[in-house]
Amino acid sequence: MRHHQVIGWAVVLAAAATLVSDTKADSVSDTGGGGTVTGTVAFMGTPPAVQPIEFGAEKQCAIAHGDHPPLKEDLVVNPNGTVRDVLIYVTDAVPGEFAAPAEPLVFEQRGCVFAPHVGAVMAGQPIEVRNDDPVLHNVRAQSKLGQSFNIAQPVQGMKTTKVLKKPEIGVPLKCDVHFWMTAYLHVLAHPFFAVTGEDGAFSLSGLPPGTYTLEAWHSALGTQRATVTVQGGESQTVAFAFANP
C-alpha cells in the first residue's frame, strides 16, 4: 500500500452558523445531541491523469462494462476539486457507550471492481462481501492486528459475512484472482467517522462536548490532523487540503 505522510496545506477551524449542506459523505455519526463538525477535503494543484483499468485476458470482466471501462480509483478528485474516499474520524476515545449497527456494510464485486472502494464500520458491525460476477473471486483482508481473512467465492451470488472486533485503520481488501482489485476497510471504536463522497464533504454529528483530534486518511495521499473543540448544540467547520505526494 502506498502511504505517504503529507503536511497539511491548510487547516481552517471556525465556528459555523451554517452547516455544510447536501452532503453525500457516507456517515454513521448521527447519534443526536452534542456538537457537529462538518467540512470538506480539497485537492491542491493539478490532479494526476486517471487511467482506465486494463483487464487483460479477463474478457468476462471487460464485457461487464461494455464500451466504458472503469477508471482506477487510487485517487479520485471530484469535479469540484475535492477528494473522494477520504476517511475522517476522531482519533481520541469518545465518552459514552456506542452499540455497533446490526446492518452490514456491503462490499460488492461487480464487473471485477470493488464497490465501495473505501468503507468504514464500527467494531463488531457485520461486513458482507458479495460476488455479483459470473467469475471466481478470492477476497483477502490484510489485517495487521490478527483480523485477516481469506475467502473464495467461485459462484455468482455468493455472500460471506465477517465481523472485525478490533479498531483498525486501512485494512486492504484484495482479490487474488484479479490483481487490480483493491479496496480499503476501516474499523472504528465509535460512530464518529465519515468517508467523503462525490462532493468531498463530511459531517460528524452528536459529538460529546470536548476537544478532539480529527484525522483525514487517504491510501495514496497520507494523513492530516486537526484539533477541534465542540460544545453541545454548536457547530464547527474543518477544511483539509491535500496535494500530490
C-alpha positions as a printed NumPy array, in Angstrom:
array([[  0.   ,   0.   ,   0.   ],
       [  1.367,   3.394,  -0.939],
       [  1.018,   5.611,   2.141],
       [  2.76 ,   8.963,   2.426],
       [  2.64 ,  11.441,   5.304],
       [  1.522,  14.772,   3.911],
       [  1.915,  18.093,   5.671],
       [ -1.399,  19.909,   5.654],
       [ -1.572,  22.745,   3.13 ],
       [ -4.357,  24.388,   5.058],
       [ -6.453,  23.521,   8.063],
       [ -9.129,  26.018,   8.96 ],
       [-11.094,  25.848,  12.182],
       [-14.002,  28.229,  12.718],
       [-17.395,  28.348,  14.358],
       [-20.075,  27.868,  11.733],
       [-23.618,  29.127,  11.941],
       [-24.493,  27.348,   8.726],
       [-23.667,  23.692,   8.215],
       [-22.34 ,  22.188,   5.031],
       [-25.494,  21.092,   3.255],
       [-26.421,  18.423,   0.749],
       [-23.508,  16.253,   1.855],
       [-23.099,  12.919,   0.139],
       [-20.497,  11.69 ,   2.624],
       [-21.088,   8.186,   3.907],
       [-21.557,   8.983,   7.613],
       [-22.791,   6.865,  10.501],
       [-22.302,   9.599,  13.083],
       [-25.879,  10.776,  13.604],
       [-26.297,   9.936,  17.287],
       [-28.285,  13.025,  18.247],
       [-27.316,  15.843,  20.662],
       [-23.784,  17.035,  21.206],
       [-21.921,  19.125,  18.69 ],
       [-21.372,  18.882,  14.962],
       [-18.23 ,  19.05 ,  12.858],
       [-18.554,  19.495,   9.11 ],
       [-16.143,  20.281,   6.346],
       [-14.528,  19.306,   3.059],
       [-11.328,  17.728,   1.779],
       [ -9.806,  19.702,  -1.101],
       [ -7.111,  18.806,  -3.626],
       [ -4.498,  21.476,  -4.351],
       [ -2.846,  21.669,  -7.751],
       [ -3.444,  19.681, -10.913],
       [ -4.915,  16.219, -10.357],
       [ -2.931,  13.351, -11.873],
       [ -4.313,  11.783, -15.023],
       [ -6.605,   8.859, -14.289],
       [ -6.168,   5.73 , -16.355],
       [ -8.768,   3.072, -17.211],
       [ -8.411,  -0.376, -15.683],
       [ -6.708,  -2.83 , -18.018],
       [ -8.486,  -6.175, -17.728],
       [ -6.056,  -8.053, -19.947],
       [ -7.221, -11.575, -20.754],
       [-10.162, -11.362, -18.313],
       [-12.773, -10.887, -21.029],
       [-15.709, -11.504, -18.677],
       [-14.632,  -8.507, -16.605],
       [-14.319,  -6.248, -19.648],
       [-17.676,  -7.338, -21.093],
       [-19.426,  -6.242, -17.882],
       [-18.516,  -2.619, -18.638],
       [-19.262,  -2.536, -22.362],
       [-17.624,   0.405, -24.105],
       [-16.98 ,   2.277, -20.843],
       [-14.098,   0.68 , -18.933],
       [-13.958,   1.832, -15.292],
       [-11.23 ,   4.185, -14.13 ],
       [ -8.684,   3.368, -11.468],
       [ -9.732,   4.609,  -8.028],
       [ -6.341,   5.091,  -6.352],
       [ -7.018,   8.836,  -6.269],
       [-10.358,  10.314,  -7.288],
       [-10.565,  14.122,  -7.466],
       [-14.143,  15.286,  -7.851],
       [-15.207,  17.906, -10.428],
       [-15.475,  20.482,  -7.602],
       [-11.802,  19.993,  -6.668],
       [-12.398,  17.819,  -3.625],
       [-11.165,  14.309,  -2.864],
       [-13.328,  11.199,  -2.687],
       [-12.712,   8.222,  -0.388],
       [-11.052,  10.089,   2.466],
       [-11.797,   8.734,   5.939],
       [-12.44 ,  11.471,   8.514],
       [-12.546,  10.223,  12.096],
       [-11.998,  11.191,  15.717],
       [ -8.738,   9.64 ,  16.895],
       [ -9.443,  10.116,  20.602],
       [-11.513,   7.991,  22.945],
       [-15.031,   9.429,  22.988],
       [-17.006,   9.36 ,  26.258],
       [-20.131,   7.2  ,  26.199],
       [-21.14 ,   3.757,  25.037],
       [-21.948,   3.142,  21.383],
       [-23.546,  -0.013,  20.016],
       [-22.4  ,  -1.265,  16.635],
       [-25.125,  -1.217,  13.953],
       [-26.662,  -4.558,  13.068],
       [-26.914,  -3.589,   9.382],
       [-23.878,  -4.815,   7.453],
       [-21.522,  -2.792,   5.332],
       [-21.631,  -4.434,   1.897],
       [-18.628,  -4.734,  -0.403],
       [-19.836,  -5.802,  -3.837],
       [-17.599,  -7.29 ,  -6.505],
       [-19.263,  -6.025,  -9.649],
       [-17.579,  -6.038, -13.023],
       [-14.396,  -7.183, -11.246],
       [-14.287,  -3.957,  -9.223],
       [-14.949,  -3.495,  -5.51 ],
       [-17.822,  -1.181,  -4.589],
       [-17.32 ,   0.809,  -2.495],
       [-13.605,   1.43 ,  -2.882],
       [-13.443,   2.576,   0.759],
       [-15.808,   1.527,   3.523],
       [-15.948,   2.084,   7.282],
       [-17.725,   0.279,  10.114],
       [-17.828,   0.212,  13.871],
       [-16.005,  -2.653,  15.552],
       [-18.46 ,  -5.537,  15.79 ],
       [-20.562,  -4.41 ,  12.818],
       [-21.06 ,  -7.088,  10.136],
       [-19.164,  -6.804,   6.847],
       [-20.749,  -8.593,   3.895],
       [-18.716,  -9.459,   0.8  ],
       [-20.719, -10.326,  -2.334],
       [-19.769, -11.792,  -5.676],
       [-22.02 , -10.262,  -8.319],
       [-19.913, -11.611, -11.204],
       [-20.045, -14.92 , -13.103],
       [-16.333, -15.425, -12.348],
       [-14.248, -16.636,  -9.421],
       [-13.175, -14.061,  -6.847],
       [-10.918, -14.689,  -3.865],
       [-11.067, -11.928,  -1.245],
       [ -8.176, -11.484,   1.153],
       [ -8.179,  -8.951,   4.007],
       [ -4.681,  -7.968,   5.126],
       [ -5.021,  -7.005,   8.787],
       [ -2.051,  -6.057,  10.962],
       [ -3.969,  -6.947,  14.133],
       [ -4.751, -10.603,  13.513],
       [ -8.077,  -9.951,  11.783],
       [ -7.137, -11.174,   8.315],
       [ -9.455, -13.415,   6.339],
       [ -9.218, -15.197,   3.004],
       [-12.402, -16.365,   1.288],
       [-13.107, -17.904,  -2.104],
       [-16.342, -17.029,  -3.896],
       [-16.457, -19.137,  -7.075],
       [-20.194, -18.754,  -7.717],
       [-22.128, -15.65 ,  -8.725],
       [-24.429, -14.532,  -5.936],
       [-22.289, -15.837,  -3.08 ],
       [-22.285, -13.783,   0.137],
       [-19.879, -14.06 ,   3.057],
       [-20.214, -12.168,   6.348],
       [-17.286, -11.274,   8.592],
       [-17.036,  -9.303,  11.839],
       [-13.885,  -7.449,  12.912],
       [-13.836,  -6.642,  16.625],
       [-10.665,  -4.537,  16.895],
       [-10.428,  -0.944,  15.648],
       [ -8.041,  -0.781,  12.706],
       [ -7.465,   1.822,  10.003],
       [ -6.71 ,   0.985,   6.385],
       [ -7.217,  -2.765,   6.064],
       [ -6.632,  -3.619,   2.378],
       [ -9.067,  -5.969,   0.648],
       [ -7.641,  -7.665,  -2.419],
       [ -8.815, -10.212,  -4.934],
       [ -6.097, -12.808,  -5.509],
       [ -7.569, -13.668,  -8.92 ],
       [ -7.705, -10.119, -10.325],
       [ -4.62 ,  -8.149,  -9.317],
       [ -6.147,  -4.702,  -9.895],
       [ -8.979,  -5.254,  -7.412],
       [ -8.248,  -3.394,  -4.162],
       [-10.497,  -1.759,  -1.593],
       [ -9.947,  -0.44 ,   1.944],
       [-11.823,  -1.183,   5.144],
       [-11.715,   0.977,   8.284],
       [-12.889,  -0.297,  11.677],
       [-13.67 ,   2.308,  14.345],
       [-14.37 ,   2.105,  18.089],
       [-17.132,   4.737,  17.923],
       [-19.574,   6.156,  15.355],
       [-17.819,   9.49 ,  14.783],
       [-16.439,   8.968,  11.311],
       [-17.327,   9.553,   7.664],
       [-15.978,   8.721,   4.209],
       [-16.064,  11.549,   1.677],
       [-18.13 ,  11.037,  -1.444],
       [-18.714,  12.832,  -4.727],
       [-18.759,  16.286,  -3.118],
       [-15.758,  15.747,  -0.816],
       [-17.793,  16.724,   2.243],
       [-18.144,  15.147,   5.654],
       [-20.331,  15.601,   8.718],
       [-19.886,  14.23 ,  12.239],
       [-22.869,  14.939,  14.458],
       [-23.769,  14.194,  18.07 ],
       [-20.155,  14.51 ,  19.229],
       [-19.997,  14.924,  23.035],
       [-18.593,  18.298,  24.157],
       [-14.799,  18.364,  24.31 ],
       [-11.59 ,  18.885,  22.375],
       [-10.754,  16.231,  19.796],
       [ -8.213,  15.364,  17.132],
       [ -9.606,  14.659,  13.671],
       [ -7.613,  12.658,  11.168],
       [ -8.086,  12.637,   7.404],
       [ -6.743,   9.352,   5.923],
       [ -6.259,   8.517,   2.262],
       [ -4.436,   5.473,   0.913],
       [ -2.388,   7.469,  -1.628],
       [ -2.209,  10.941,  -0.085],
       [ -1.404,  10.031,   3.508],
       [ -2.828,  11.669,   6.619],
       [ -3.549,  15.085,   8.051],
       [ -4.759,  16.061,  11.505],
       [ -6.657,  18.963,  13.001],
       [ -7.81 ,  19.832,  16.523],
       [-11.357,  20.959,  17.12 ],
       [-13.371,  21.894,  20.201],
       [-17.119,  21.307,  20.174],
       [-19.889,  22.263,  22.557],
       [-23.375,  20.846,  22.803],
       [-25.62 ,  22.277,  20.103],
       [-22.766,  24.128,  18.412],
       [-21.137,  23.564,  15.046],
       [-17.571,  23.773,  13.831],
       [-16.078,  23.544,  10.359],
       [-12.775,  21.962,   9.414],
       [-11.18 ,  22.204,   5.965],
       [ -8.491,  19.751,   4.928],
       [ -6.407,  20.109,   1.752],
       [ -4.061,  17.561,   0.153],
       [ -1.549,  17.936,  -2.65 ],
       [  0.287,  15.378,  -4.759],
       [  2.729,  13.377,  -2.592]])
